Amino acid sequence: MASASAGRRAPARGKAKAAPRFAFGFGRWWKVALLVGLVMIGLPLAHAMFGEIGALLGGAVLFGFLLGRWTLR
């Protein structure tokens, strides 16, 4: 007697066409929205908490880190 899986086909071994991660092509724009939100909220907050130099240095470090991670390939 044949097993239940004998009639099933093995999955294809090629690359399947991947579905887009976000509908309507918003794959990159959420990063832009995050960056704008961080600048509009985070920078004044950092300025109030750490002063001018702390806000500038912290913003530069955070922006450099995010830009480096987002453009990594």
Rosetta constraint file for C-alpha pairs under 8 A:
AtomPair CA 2 CA 6 HARMONIC 6.38 0.50
AtomPair CA 4 CA 8 HARMONIC 7.97 0.50
AtomPair CA 20 CA 25 HARMONIC 7.68 0.50
AtomPair CA 21 CA 27 HARMONIC 6.52 0.50
AtomPair CA 22 CA 26 HARMONIC 5.60 0.50
AtomPair CA 22 CA 27 HARMONIC 5.44 0.50
AtomPair CA 26 CA 30 HARMONIC 6.56 0.50
AtomPair CA 28 CA 32 HARMONIC 7.03 0.50
AtomPair CA 29 CA 33 HARMONIC 6.19 0.50
AtomPair CA 30 CA 34 HARMONIC 6.08 0.50
AtomPair CA 31 CA 35 HARMONIC 6.16 0.50
AtomPair CA 32 CA 36 HARMONIC 6.17 0.50
AtomPair CA 33 CA 37 HARMONIC 6.05 0.50
AtomPair CA 34 CA 38 HARMONIC 6.12 0.50
AtomPair CA 35 CA 39 HARMONIC 6.24 0.50
AtomPair CA 36 CA 40 HARMONIC 6.05 0.50
AtomPair CA 37 CA 41 HARMONIC 5.92 0.50
AtomPair CA 37 CA 42 HARMONIC 7.44 0.50
AtomPair CA 38 CA 42 HARMONIC 4.76 0.50
AtomPair CA 38 CA 43 HARMONIC 6.81 0.50
AtomPair CA 39 CA 43 HARMONIC 5.14 0.50
AtomPair CA 39 CA 44 HARMONIC 7.84 0.50
AtomPair CA 40 CA 44 HARMONIC 7.08 0.50
AtomPair CA 41 CA 45 HARMONIC 6.35 0.50
AtomPair CA 42 CA 46 HARMONIC 5.95 0.50
AtomPair CA 43 CA 47 HARMONIC 6.05 0.50
AtomPair CA 43 CA 55 HARMONIC 6.20 0.50
AtomPair CA 43 CA 59 HARMONIC 6.91 0.50
AtomPair CA 44 CA 48 HARMONIC 6.18 0.50
AtomPair CA 44 CA 55 HARMONIC 7.89 0.50
AtomPair CA 45 CA 49 HARMONIC 6.23 0.50
AtomPair CA 46 CA 50 HARMONIC 5.62 0.50
AtomPair CA 46 CA 51 HARMONIC 7.09 0.50
AtomPair CA 46 CA 54 HARMONIC 7.12 0.50
AtomPair CA 46 CA 55 HARMONIC 5.07 0.50
AtomPair CA 46 CA 58 HARMONIC 7.99 0.50
AtomPair CA 47 CA 51 HARMONIC 4.63 0.50
AtomPair CA 47 CA 52 HARMONIC 5.52 0.50
AtomPair CA 47 CA 54 HARMONIC 6.96 0.50
AtomPair CA 47 CA 55 HARMONIC 4.92 0.50
AtomPair CA 50 CA 54 HARMONIC 5.02 0.50
AtomPair CA 50 CA 55 HARMONIC 6.31 0.50
AtomPair CA 51 CA 55 HARMONIC 6.16 0.50
AtomPair CA 52 CA 56 HARMONIC 6.18 0.50
AtomPair CA 53 CA 57 HARMONIC 5.98 0.50
AtomPair CA 54 CA 58 HARMONIC 5.72 0.50
AtomPair CA 55 CA 59 HARMONIC 5.78 0.50
AtomPair CA 56 CA 60 HARMONIC 6.06 0.50
AtomPair CA 57 CA 61 HARMONIC 6.16 0.50
AtomPair CA 58 CA 62 HARMONIC 6.05 0.50
AtomPair CA 59 CA 63 HARMONIC 5.85 0.50
AtomPair CA 60 CA 64 HARMONIC 5.96 0.50
AtomPair CA 61 CA 65 HARMONIC 6.12 0.50
AtomPair CA 62 CA 66 HARMONIC 6.12 0.50
AtomPair CA 63 CA 67 HARMONIC 5.93 0.50
AtomPair CA 64 CA 68 HARMONIC 5.97 0.50
AtomPair CA 65 CA 69 HARMONIC 6.19 0.50
AtomPair CA 66 CA 70 HARMONIC 6.02 0.50
AtomPair CA 67 CA 71 HARMONIC 6.10 0.50
AtomPair CA 68 CA 72 HARMONIC 6.01 0.50
